[in-house]
Amino acid sequence: MKHIIALLFALCLTNGATAQQSRKDIFIDSLINLMTLEEKIGQTGLFTSDWDVTGPTLRPQYKEDIKAGKVGAVFNAYTAKYTRELQKIAVENTRLKIPLLFGYDVIHGHQTIFPISLGESCSWDLPEIENAARVAADEASAQGLHWTYAPMVDIARDPRWGRISEGAGEDTYLGSLIGAARVRGFQGKNLSDKNTIAACVKHYAAYGAAQAGRDYHTVDISLQSLYNTYLPPFKACVDEGVATVMTSFNELNGIPASGNPFLLKDVLRTGMGFKGFVVSDYTSINEMVPHGFSSNEKEAGEQAFNAGVDMDLQGAVYLNHLAALVKEGKVKISDLNAAVKRILSLKYDLGLFQDPYRYSDETREKQVVMSAENLKSARRMAQKSIVLLKNQNQALPLKKGQKIALIGPFANEKRSLIGSWSAAGDWTKSQPLLPEMQLRVPGMINYAKGCNINDDSTQYFQAAIQAAQNADVVVLCLGESWEWTGEAASRATLGLPGAQTSLFEKLHATGKPIVVVLMNGRPLCIPELDAKAAAIVETWYLGTMSGQAIADVLLGDYNPSGRLTVTFPRHEGQIPIFYNMKHTGRPFDANNKYTSKYLDMPNEPLYPFGYGLGYTTFSYSSVTLDKTVMRKGEKVKASVVVTNTGKTSGEETVQLYIHDLVGSSTRPEKELKGFQKIMLQPGEQKTVSFDIDETMLAYYNYQLELKAEPGAFQVMIGRHSADTQQAQFELK
Ligand code: BGC
């Protein structure tokens, strides 16, 4: 048995692409033939090592388990040295020497931390987002990792949900493009390349629609909404060749996602043609018991496996019960073989059977991790993720010679900068704004903490007020702590925590212009700031290069170009609020009480989807169409002329929205269907055109058929979802 894998390899030597595939099939089938039932079940088990857990560590004896062949994959272990050590246990002690697969949550960077995913999405810059994932994969693979639990593509329209920070915002079209870009970045051209890792699109499905924005809560949505809004980003990732899919914690319309054959078989395998393997989320199979879907863990295992979950993440349900289920005929051995084949197939594609240690490379690790080039990429991505929400009287960029009071609990905050799910990121290596500003404008910065992040104490107020009084401008850094975002971090109220808003009011009362720099993981309800601040800069959590990128924007070395990918409500009572809502039968009419509105609040959000300012201004011409009737197979070209009407060069994101005026099912008021980023010099004009084809008009109707329906369509092109020019055509 000693050289069994080498022997199998030698037997399977063939050339050519189909030959390669059949060589792989022969190899894996032969290997499965040699495996005992227990060895097969071992491959379906994914267990955490002793680092970074987000739930119960069910098997502290995981090293013994590896030795006993009970573990096919390990997560939360990295570094070339540590993964080598664990791999050695599997390769030297188990009968068939099947290598382990090492997974990890490499979400927004590995050690070089990029902005949180929501922040990155605000760049609308697909090549840059792809590059961020590429850099992360390069670093992660050099530290022995093979597999990341990303991209997270859950469409989220409720900012109370903490995990809104992990996705690409509220829009399906943009979320699909960003998900696919991340898959390309992680997986590269070939999984067998040493600097690529397998991606895992998650959380399948509709996890972002948790009721009341409470994490892990029930999801009960229409199938049309599932098909039109929540599934397309998964489909985009499957089309991009994503290697694996992770289920979600929630139930969907009564059936937990981890035991849902409709989702996993009908939609994912049959509908989308997914060929890779499916992994559960952290103990989500076990959780089907408290969901009230399974009477006990054994039954949960049967339901999950038969629904199509190939690998059990941390739950040990398969490990404890699959053998009995097979023996009792409740799980077919042929299905187990198929699941194991999918898992081994990824190990094969990664080249692990050729060399199980190929990714645990200390030399490459030293060269790649946090290299100067990676830090440069992270700074670029951070700059592009910043969204300028307000800039009255050109308060920004700061002027030369201004005395700056840098105030607030986030001015010198380090830990929050790398956000949640910051993987192997070391927060001590991130640069806060204070030292960066002291470096860049020496002698001009007067720092005061102002208040703590969460408590109501006003003890530091006086010193802050004094600092403001002695300055020309106040830069006030406010936000929410990183622990208040991400998993299990839902909030019912979305204002600034603790004494932060009253600190703002007190500083505003000094009469000095206040530039607010926000650090947070979700849209906040900040009407007071919007009313009174001179400028507001949304920076999310920008990662390792936070301080540098924020200073670049404040000092005018970078002209901010980010655009919101989530709507900012005025008040929590407006939630859910998103740009592509429906008209209703009684659309808003200020003069008619009996129309769809609030008595105490406008319908409009504080900042709409797609919104963001810069240091220059742009004007748009009206929209011209090359035809007003579109027949089968034709395209309509829609164009606008965009002019930079300001004094500096700037990047604009020209956005195309479409409204299907009458549908067999009612359609949203507008849906993003295209965008282009253009750079314009002062006074420069550019014609921006979009080719609209039938696929862009199609949607899943009541019968769940994807179709474009004849009739009138409104084309809207503009700066953001609430500021567009319009034209109309008809689909015949
Ligand atoms: C999260 C997943 C994550 C997994 C492994 C779970 O708690 O929901 O997103 O990939 O843990 O760390």
Residues whose N, C-alpha, C, O or C-beta is under 5 A from the ligand:
A	BS01	BGC	T54 D105 Y149 D281 Y282
